């Protein structure tokens, strides 16, 4: 009798797992970095056993293929709730490590610098919405590679740029939306591979999933390996 866990999965099962992960993120169970990593793993999974491993430490899932995700309404920006602002006027403002994002964000740098590191943030909204103003200053936003970034706005005698290995087309990846107004300043949205990497906590699901993938495909998955895409590989590790 064949192993049920070795049964190949459908695209619908992958999408159900990704939606389940997004719900877990909004509930505060996953950081943005963890959500991005598991989303990437779900899209490359082949068998039901792989999907079960990805969600094994989340409530409501068993060792078999995940049940359809519960009905989920995108959170977006809560109505009437003010943005959380980070302001640097001839100074520096930095936010790193564990923190919660449950509203829109704003960053203002006037002859100063703002750094927002989103990788370990608990994102309680469906989209991370950020408004940036940089006047003779710099704003740097650090995100996990594998997210989608939408950058809009105006730069006058300044620069706004994205250096992120974004998700491939068709992947329902976490979305970072940035609207920037730059005057003689700079906005940079950079991925994890272009800055000082985070030390990942040991995760049983990750090691088990890599072993399963190795057995299935014959691929070698080292500690720093990933399957993300991107043509611009210049580092920005300040």
Steps between C-alpha positions, in 0.01 A plus 500: 500500500642838400583770753220765501756769584685428177194587289562793268311822572297733282539875446181549704660324798807721474285813491296378800822454696628847405170655611523309829847643554373854434225452759761374750708811432208737562433311826859574605630143472759572228736790435525650151823308442345170610190560288712571192719195552208262552309648207796429274520145637128442442524600134791262442343211692411189300345260751238518775767408755697816412196723552429329832853576619473869404188544715572241771550757780190705414154434649230339291724291278582135528760270352304462179431765237369824653128561503373794295591827667224677697324796347734794527435868445809709419580727790674786322518821700242511784241774427584827671817370661800731480829391352793418721771756418877479517657846471866603480588872473878536494506173693435124465195285563525121479252218558632146496432165663161380624218749457138509393358663187125544532462835321653700218856624549659835426868599480634856484872576463609866485878518484493177698445127461218251567544121495199268512586129517183301430649151502413411860181705517162339571286636217134516602386662174454347156734758344788694657421857396779758544512871413851648480626860490875557462636855476879497480479181703486122458233240573593133484238224518628143546273211396533125451593393149197335342245773572335721239584871509288775345686833489332821390560869550727785390874559524642850428878520495490180701460126459255223586591141427417138576767233544296194590489148357125511456263206470450345154185599308184324614616450860270636770787651699479761778465851356695810607348819355712818520409850388801731513563873467873562469669841469880494480489180703478123462258214561626141484294183537749215535470126544657280763780383268627858463537587865624338819313167514287403797598200704210261447370307795512125466174371352410131492270544201778656291747218550237230445372674187851529355565132564178408322583727208848353475363147486246596237716711268857408588574867570741610770354759737773673698437737788505809279341363185185648350316499171423867463553701189658834426749649261641782715731340757693797626529507878388782727605383846512824691 
